[in-house]
Amino acid sequence: MAHLKGAKVITLVHDLGAFRRKKLTVEQENIRLGHSDLVIVHNPGMNKWLKDNHFRKPLVNLGLFDYLSDSQPMEKSFTSETYSVVYASNLTWKKNRFIYELDGVIKGWNICLYGNGFENEKLSFPEKYEHRGFILPDDLIATVEGDFGLVWDGESCKECAGAFGEYLKYNNPHKTSLYLRCRLPLIIWRKAALASFVEENNIGICVDSLEDLNEILPAITAEQYKEMRENTKAISEKLANGGFII
């Protein structure tokens, strides 16, 4: 109908149903997206996946999802000898089993969890975890306590495994933009679609396994952390004002 009225149709992809939940075939997804004159995808990884699966309409990359909010992050100076890693998500064992694998792994850092579903009865060392419950995003931006935001998904702390983990190769997770709005430097899987963005902008670190953090985090100096934190500031402001979609 839009085309009949002379309008152009631009589609912004939120999720690829054919990949994430397998509720569509690739052919069905291509037909739906094919009604568009232009499709905005998350990143080069998603762009390539669609082209490899024979989608032929024009594609452009978004970069990051904007995070409109009037909340202002807290100013922070690094004063502790131990870094705290923030993870905000569904915290159930079924959705993010890697959280519970970290139970016997964490050394020289700690983890602060925000979200529902945390099953601390499954842990042998619950004292390594700080669970702050569910907090509304605007409140989290203004009050988050931690030094890094963790972009990870799936069944293993050694890699982003399983369907949710594999999707990180193509997806821009909601939590990435939330952490950056909080001005938290990122810890992200090296094979994730956004890993190159993190490296190019010096806004965090890329790792193959979360076990690597036991050596990497204690070696980061206060000056190095301050530089990464400062680099998140401009991106945070851009996210708050819709700068990526514009």
Secondary structure, DSSP 8 states (H G I E B T S, - for coil): -TTTTT---EEE-S--TTTTT--S-HHHHHHHHTT-SEEEESSHHHHHHHHHTT--S-EEE--S----------------SSEEEEEES---TTT-THHHHGGGT--SEEEEEESS---GGG-S-GGGEEE-----HHHHHHH---SEEEE--SS-SSS--HHHHHHTTT---HHHHHHHHTT--EEEETTSTTHHHHHHHT-EEEES-GGGHHHHHHH--HHHHHHHHHHHHHHHHHHHTTTTT-
